[in-house]
Amino acid sequence: MPDWIARKRVVVTGGAGFLGAPLVRKLKALGAAELFVPRRKDYDLTDPAAVKRLYEDARPDLVVHLAAEVGGIGANRAHPGRFFYANLSMGLHLIEEARLRKLPKFVQVGTICAYPKHTPVPFKEESLWDGYPEETNAPYGLAKKSLLVMLQAYRQEYGLNGIYLLPVNLYGPGDNFDLETSHVIPALIRKFESARLRGERSVPCWGTGSASREFLYVDDCAEAIALAAERYDGPEPVNLGTGREITIRELAELIRELTGCPAEIAWDPSKPDGQPRRCLDTARAKALFGFQASTPFREGLQRTLEYFRAQPASAR
């Protein structure tokens, strides 16, 4: 289906965001006839009436659901109820309205937080139900994972062509650098760059640094979603990643090097490390729709740092 997106009307929830913006550019390049990006002030996706109005206004052939309420460990600990409710209700209403309108295709972007806390590495999609997620982000992860069950059930009963993708931790230009809500890469970039500019002697970092993570450059993820939207039609979830992991300690040292910050790293073991390891088996994505990440990690980090440095101080 190499030309399936051409001339289609596409809704991308979260399409003005970090992942949404590069995905919208990619879909335009593939020839989408019209791209509709709903804004929160106009469409509250937790409200079924607003979701119905969105479908009526956009009349889509394809919906890609990226919109989420999400943050790092601190934000997940502070707002577990809100994260569960908002993420479950948005997907619930969007998928149900897709069924009612016989939408040709629905793409749900899930989260790596849905995997069990002690999933064997590399994470295989078959392990998704083998345990409870890491506690600090379990409400968010379980809300997203419930949408996988919904899509599989709707495919079985109603024939809805809904697919479910599991991106690993994303990074890149356009990321959120707010220390209260950001993930680890933008948080570390901001901390080390600020310490360099202020001449600080140490940079505080959460946990022990022993946990590992895998990171996917945001433009690579946009490419994967577009490929899946064009080529994949099946009930099974699909990992999106690089298949390579790095410890948080190694990551911090690398970012310190790239920023040129001489400050020491002060690890705080009273803060949680989060899930011990994250690294994906990405064979299914390559086999089903030909996706393989292409951006070298160091190069992606350098681009992200350059983006941050280019922002006005007030925007940081």
C-alpha positions, 0 to 999 in steps of 0.5 A, spaced: 500 500 500 505 505 498 500 510 496 495 509 501 495 516 504 495 520 498 489 524 497 486 521 504 483 526 509 488 525 516 486 527 523 493 527 527 491 529 535 497 532 538 499 534 531 502 541 533 506 537 538 513 534 539 512 528 535 506 530 531 509 536 528 514 532 524 509 527 523 504 532 519 510 534 515 511 527 513 504 525 511 504 532 507 510 529 503 506 523 502 500 527 499 495 527 504 489 531 501 488 534 508 491 534 515 486 536 520 490 538 527 485 539 533 487 544 538 485 543 545 482 549 546 477 547 540 476 540 542 477 537 549 478 530 547 476 527 554 469 529 552 465 525 547 461 530 544 467 534 542 470 528 539 464 527 535 464 534 533 471 533 531 469 527 526 464 531 523 468 537 522 474 533 519 471 527 516 477 523 516 479 517 512 485 516 517 486 518 525 493 518 528 492 519 535 498 522 539 495 526 544 497 525 551 498 527 558 504 525 560 511 527 563 517 524 567 517 520 573 516 527 577 509 528 573 507 521 573 508 521 581 504 527 582 498 526 577 497 519 577 489 520 577 489 525 571 494 521 567 490 515 567 483 518 566 485 523 561 489 518 557 484 512 557 478 517 556 481 520 549 482 514 546 476 511 548 472 516 545 476 517 539 476 509 537 468 508 539 467 514 534 471 511 529 467 505 529 460 508 529 463 512 523 466 506 519 473 509 519 478 506 514 484 506 519 485 508 526 493 509 529 494 508 536 500 510 539 501 507 545 507 507 550 513 503 553 511 504 560 505 499 558 511 494 559 512 490 566 517 493 570 521 487 570 520 485 562 526 481 559 531 485 555 530 486 549 522 487 550 518 483 545 511 485 544 509 478 547 511 480 554 506 486 554 502 482 559 507 478 563 507 483 569 505 490 572 508 496 569 513 500 573 509 503 579 511 510 578 508 511 571 503 505 571 497 509 571 499 512 565 501 505 562 495 501 563 491 507 561 494 506 554 495 499 554 487 498 555 486 502 548 490 496 545 485 491 548 479 496 545 482 496 538 483 488 538 476 487 541 473 492 536 477 489 530 474 482 532 467 484 533 466 490 528 472 489 523 475 496 525 482 497 522 486 499 528 493 498 529 497 499 536 504 502 536 509 502 542 515 507 541 520 507 546 523 514 549 523 519 544 528 525 543 530 531 539 528 538 537 522 541 539 522 537 546 519 539 552 525 542 556 521 544 563 524 541 569 517 539 572 515 535 566 520 533 561 523 527 560 531 525 561 534 527 555 531 534 555 532 535 563 539 533 562 541 538 557 538 544 560 541 542 567 548 541 564 547 547 559 545 552 565 550 549 570 555 551 564 553 558 563 552 559 571 559 556 572 556 551 577 560 546 580 555 540 580 549 538 577 544 534 581 541 528 577 535 523 580 537 516 582 543 512 581 544 512 574 544 505 573 537 504 570 538 503 562 534 506 557 533 506 549 532 512 545 529 514 538 530 520 534 523 524 533 523 524 526 525 517 525 519 515 530 515 520 525 517 515 519 515 509 523 508 511 524 507 513 517 510 507 514 505 503 519 499 507 517 501 505 510 503 498 510 500 495 517 493 492 518 493 487 524 491 486 531 498 485 534 502 491 537 509 493 534 515 496 538 518 502 535 525 503 537 533 502 535 534 496 539 540 499 543 540 501 550 544 506 554 545 507 562 543 514 565 550 515 568 553 514 561 547 518 558 549 524 563 556 523 561 555 524 554 551 530 555 556 533 559 561 532 554 557 535 548 555 541 552 562 542 555 560 543 562 565 541 567 561 540 573 561 534 577 554 530 577 551 529 583 547 523 583 541 523 588 539 515 590 533 518 594 530 519 588 527 513 584 531 510 578 524 508 574 524 502 570 531 498 571 532 497 563 528 499 557 531 496 550 526 493 545 526 488 540 524 491 533 524 485 529 517 486 528 517 493 525 522 491 520 518 485 518 511 488 517 512 495 515 520 496 513 522 500 519 529 501 521 531 507 525 537 511 521 539 517 526 546 516 530 544 517 537 550 522 538 548 526 532 541 526 534 543 529 541 547 534 538 541 536 534 537 537 540 542 541 544 543 546 538 535 546 538 535 548 545 541 553 545 537 557 539 531 558 543 530 565 547 532 564 554 524 566 556 522 560 551 527 555 555 
